Amino acid sequence: MKHRQPNFIVATVIELGDNQRDRWVDIGVAFHNPSSETYTVQLDAAPMNGKLVLYRPKRWEGQEKTVDVQS
């Protein structure tokens, strides 16, 4: 099993309505595959609304967040 830093965090947005802020829930990660110019997405959950949002990960206290991935 490899340890890689994801290129994107995958989230779903839960719309709460009634003048409340929407809630973003992280549900997976995405990795760039340079040899094929594709992305591999690993989800830990499926969005109920069918909507996915990808955003770049932030660095936590100078450490890179890594994820275990299967080849």
Beta strands, then each sheet from edge to edge (+ up, - down):
strand 1: 2-4
strand 2: 8-14
strand 3: 23-33
strand 4: 38-43
strand 5: 53-55
strand 6: 67-69
sheet 1: 1+ 6-
sheet 2: 4+ 3- 2+ 5-
end
